[in-house]
């Protein structure tokens, strides 16, 4: 199926030249000369990607993006801003509102094509991240193939206490780990001693494979958030097992890609999203990782320091934001215990 792209641009020369370039590149192109026409066209043709100017009559690019955000059928369409302005404040505003990329006119043809290809590929990868039945089957095959559930000796099964270090940043990866019970966090520490949580691990997840697969020292540490049971195998045995079974290798290569994409998304959010949205996204991530009843309230314990380190802000800022969410009826707070009442609303905060 041909990929459809909608260009919303009031300058006729730019609109027509860009459309010609994309058509020659194999895309199906529709165009609109202002924001209002662009929204109507988007609802009609359901494009796979939108390229939109910012400064336009009737409805500017920010207004178009806002309309898209409020329309479920349009909200997930990749959105690239195209503008002659280079004001960083405009760029930040667009990213905070949900734009996927930002190109400044005049632009090189290859620059535009790469941006489009990147956005479309990222959307496909994000869709692939969603667990499917096939993914679960392959995951179970990986567990069975590595004989994890048959391990019984102390070298391969560990009972770990809360806040116990599993591996340390800078060490050479020697084992592949699998979480049977409990919760684990992975984190990176900077030169000033501040740490940033790179992932939360739930029972049934493998971890410690990112740097093992990339054949380099650990770029992060792993530590238990509560009492946990961990199984592991030597990295050499793991790599040999992967060579024996292509499905297991595909599973872990895909897991590596998903991990990198997820952290790219988080770093992007830290750079351009508001604090409220970043805290909300972290809470939704916790619900998706550890929640057992996503249709109702989800109760979890996580220190404010750990939440702040996932968001990339000060603990005091997280506390103030949680207080705001509590007043808005989105969460309940009782000591270290957080109850997520409305995860769907947190996931769809506009600012």
C-alpha positions in Angstrom: 0.0 0.0 0.0 1.4 3.4 -1.0 2.2 5.7 1.9 0.0 8.9 2.0 1.5 12.2 3.0 -0.4 15.4 3.5 1.4 18.8 3.0 -0.2 21.8 4.7 1.6 24.9 3.3 0.4 28.3 2.3 3.3 29.1 0.0 2.3 27.7 -3.4 5.8 27.2 -4.7 7.0 25.3 -1.6 3.8 23.3 -1.5 4.0 22.2 -5.2 7.8 21.6 -5.2 7.6 19.5 -2.0 4.7 17.6 -3.4 6.6 16.9 -6.6 9.7 15.7 -4.7 7.6 13.3 -2.6 5.6 11.9 -5.5 8.9 11.2 -7.4 10.0 9.4 -4.2 7.0 7.1 -4.4 4.6 8.7 -2.0 1.0 9.5 -2.6 0.6 13.2 -1.8 -2.3 15.5 -0.9 -2.0 19.2 -0.3 -3.8 22.0 1.5 -3.1 25.8 1.4 -4.1 26.6 5.0 -4.7 25.0 8.4 -8.5 24.7 8.1 -8.3 23.1 4.7 -5.5 20.8 6.0 -7.6 19.5 8.9 -10.5 18.8 6.6 -8.2 17.0 4.2 -6.6 14.9 7.0 -10.1 13.7 8.1 -10.9 12.8 4.5 -7.7 11.0 3.3 -6.3 9.7 6.7 -2.6 10.3 5.8 0.2 8.3 7.1 2.2 11.5 7.9 1.7 15.2 7.8 4.1 18.0 6.9 2.8 21.3 8.2 3.9 24.9 8.0 3.6 27.0 11.2 2.9 30.5 10.0 -0.4 30.2 8.0 -3.6 32.2 7.7 -6.9 31.2 9.3 -5.4 28.4 11.4 -1.6 28.2 12.1 0.4 25.0 12.5 0.1 25.0 16.3 -3.7 25.2 15.9 -3.6 22.3 13.4 -1.6 20.2 15.8 -4.0 21.0 18.6 -6.9 19.9 16.5 -5.1 16.6 15.7 -4.4 16.0 19.4 -8.1 16.3 20.2 -9.2 13.9 17.4 -8.6 10.2 18.1 -8.4 9.3 14.4 -5.7 11.9 13.8 -3.8 12.0 17.1 -1.4 9.2 16.2 -0.4 10.5 12.8 3.3 11.5 12.7 3.5 15.3 12.4 6.5 17.3 11.0 6.6 21.0 11.3 8.1 23.0 8.4 8.9 26.6 9.0 11.2 29.5 8.1 11.5 30.6 11.7 14.5 29.3 13.8 13.3 30.5 17.1 14.0 27.8 19.7 10.9 28.8 21.7 8.7 27.9 18.6 10.5 24.5 18.3 10.1 23.7 22.0 6.4 24.7 21.9 5.8 22.4 18.9 7.5 19.5 20.5 5.7 20.0 23.8 2.4 19.9 21.8 3.3 16.6 20.3 5.1 17.3 17.0 7.4 14.5 15.9 10.0 16.5 14.1 10.9 20.0 13.0 12.5 21.2 9.7 13.7 24.7 9.0 13.2 26.2 5.5 15.1 26.2 3.2 15.9 22.5 3.6 17.8 20.0 1.6 15.7 17.3 -0.2 17.6 14.5 1.5 17.0 16.1 4.8 13.2 16.0 4.3 13.2 12.5 3.0 15.3 11.2 5.9 12.9 12.9 8.4 9.9 11.3 6.7 11.6 7.9 6.6 12.7 8.2 10.2 9.2 9.2 11.5 7.4 6.4 9.5 10.0 3.8 10.7 9.6 4.9 14.3 5.8 4.6 14.1 6.1 1.1 12.8 8.6 0.2 15.5 6.3 1.7 18.2 3.5 -0.5 16.9 5.7 -3.5 17.0 6.6 -2.8 20.6 3.1 -3.8 21.6 3.1 -7.3 22.9 1.4 -9.8 20.6 0.6 -13.5 21.0 3.6 -14.4 18.8 5.9 -12.3 21.0 4.7 -14.1 24.1 5.2 -17.5 22.5 8.7 -16.6 21.4 9.5 -15.3 24.9 8.4 -18.6 26.4 10.5 -20.4 23.8 13.5 -18.3 24.9 12.9 -19.2 28.6 12.4 -22.9 27.8 15.4 -23.0 25.5 17.7 -21.5 28.0 16.4 -24.0 30.7 15.8 -21.1 33.1 13.1 -22.8 35.1 15.3 -25.9 35.6 18.0 -24.0 37.4 18.3 -24.9 41.1 21.9 -24.3 42.2 23.0 -21.1 44.0 25.1 -19.9 41.1 22.1 -19.6 38.8 19.3 -18.7 41.2 19.5 -15.8 43.7 17.2 -14.6 46.4 18.0 -10.9 46.7 16.9 -8.4 49.3 15.6 -4.9 48.6 18.1 -2.4 47.4 20.7 -5.2 46.5 23.0 -4.5 43.6 22.9 -7.1 40.8 25.5 -5.7 38.5 27.4 -2.4 38.4 28.0 0.2 35.7 31.4 -0.2 34.2 31.6 -4.0 34.9 32.0 -6.5 32.0 28.8 -8.3 31.3 29.1 -11.9 32.4 25.5 -13.1 32.8 22.1 -12.8 31.3 19.4 -12.2 34.0 15.8 -13.2 34.3 13.4 -11.8 36.9 11.2 -14.5 38.5 9.7 -12.4 41.3 9.9 -8.9 42.6 10.9 -5.6 41.0 14.2 -4.3 39.6 15.4 -0.9 38.3 18.3 -0.2 36.0 20.0 3.2 36.2 22.9 5.3 34.9 24.9 7.5 37.3 26.6 10.7 36.0 29.9 12.3 37.1 28.1 14.4 39.7 26.7 11.2 41.3 23.1 11.8 40.2 21.4 8.8 38.7 18.8 8.4 36.0 16.6 5.3 35.9 16.8 3.7 32.5 14.1 1.0 32.9 11.8 -0.9 35.3 12.0 -4.7 35.2 9.0 -6.9 36.0 8.7 -10.6 36.6 9.0 -12.5 33.4 11.5 -10.0 31.9 15.1 -10.6 30.8 17.6 -7.8 31.7 21.3 -7.2 31.4 21.3 -8.2 27.8 21.7 -4.7 26.2 25.4 -4.3 26.7 26.0 -8.0 26.5 24.6 -8.0 22.9 26.6 -4.9 22.1 29.8 -6.4 23.6 30.7 -3.6 25.8 30.9 -2.7 29.6 27.6 -2.1 31.4 26.4 1.5 30.9 24.0 1.1 33.7 23.6 -0.6 37.1 20.8 -3.0 38.2 19.3 -3.0 41.7 16.3 -4.6 43.3 13.3 -2.3 44.3 12.0 -5.1 46.6 12.9 -8.6 47.6 13.4 -10.5 44.4 14.2 -13.9 42.8 16.6 -13.8 39.9 17.8 -16.5 37.5 20.9 -16.1 35.3 23.1 -17.9 32.8 26.7 -17.2 31.8 26.9 -14.8 28.8 29.0 -17.3 26.9 26.4 -20.0 27.3 23.7 -17.5 26.3 25.5 -16.4 23.1 26.0 -20.1 22.1 22.3 -20.8 22.7 21.3 -17.9 20.5 23.4 -19.3 17.6 21.5 -22.6 17.9 18.1 -21.0 17.7 17.3 -18.2 15.3 13.9 -17.5 17.0 15.7 -16.8 20.3 18.1 -14.5 18.6 15.3 -12.6 16.9 13.5 -12.2 20.2 16.6 -10.7 21.9 17.5 -8.5 19.0 13.9 -7.2 19.0 14.1 -6.6 22.7 17.3 -4.6 22.3 15.6 -2.4 19.6 12.6 -1.9 21.8 14.7 -0.9 24.7 16.7 1.6 22.7 13.5 3.1 21.1 11.8 3.4 24.5 14.8 5.3 26.0 15.1 7.5 23.0 11.4 8.4 23.5 12.0 9.2 27.2 15.1 11.4 26.4 13.0 13.2 23.8 10.3 13.7 26.4 12.7 15.1 28.9 14.0 17.6 26.4 10.7 18.9 25.1 7.7 17.9 27.2 6.4 19.7 30.3 7.1 18.4 33.8 3.5 17.5 34.2 3.5 15.3 31.1 6.8 13.7 32.0 5.6 12.7 35.5 2.3 11.5 34.1 4.2 9.4 31.5 6.3 7.9 34.2 3.2 6.9 36.2 1.6 5.4 33.2 4.8 3.4 32.5 4.7 2.0 36.1 1.0 1.0 35.5 1.9 -0.7 32.3 4.9 -2.4 33.9 3.6 -3.5 37.3 -0.2 -3.0 37.2 -2.3 -6.1 37.4 -5.7 -4.4 36.8 -5.3 -1.6 34.3 -9.1 -1.0 34.1 -9.2 0.1 37.8 -6.9 1.7 40.4 -3.3 0.5 40.5 -1.5 0.6 43.8 2.3 0.7 43.9 5.2 1.7 46.1 8.0 3.8 44.7 10.2 6.4 46.4 9.8 10.0 45.2 13.6 10.0 44.5 13.3 7.0 42.1 10.3 8.7 40.4 12.3 11.9 40.0 15.3 10.0 38.6 13.1 8.5 36.0 11.6 11.8 35.0 14.9 13.7 35.2 14.0 16.4 37.7 14.3 17.4 41.3 12.5 15.3 44.0 10.7 18.5 45.2 9.3 19.1 41.7 7.9 15.6 41.5 6.3 16.0 45.0 4.6 19.2 43.8 3.4 17.6 40.6 2.0 14.6 42.5 0.2 17.0 44.8 -1.4 18.6 41.8 -2.5 15.3 40.4 -4.0 14.4 43.7 -6.1 17.6 43.8 -7.2 16.8 40.2 -8.4 13.3 41.3 -5.9 11.4 39.1 -4.0 9.7 41.9 -4.1 9.1 45.7 -1.0 9.4 47.9 -0.5 7.7 51.2 3.1 7.7 52.4 5.3 5.9 49.9 2.2 4.3 48.4 0.7 5.7 45.1 -2.7 4.7 43.8 -3.2 5.5 40.1 -6.9 6.2 39.8 -7.1 7.4 36.2 -4.2 6.1 34.1 -6.0 6.9 30.8 -6.3 10.6 31.7 -2.7 10.7 32.8 -1.7 9.2 29.4 -3.6 11.8 27.5 -2.6 15.0 29.3 -2.3 17.9 26.8 0.2 19.9 28.8 
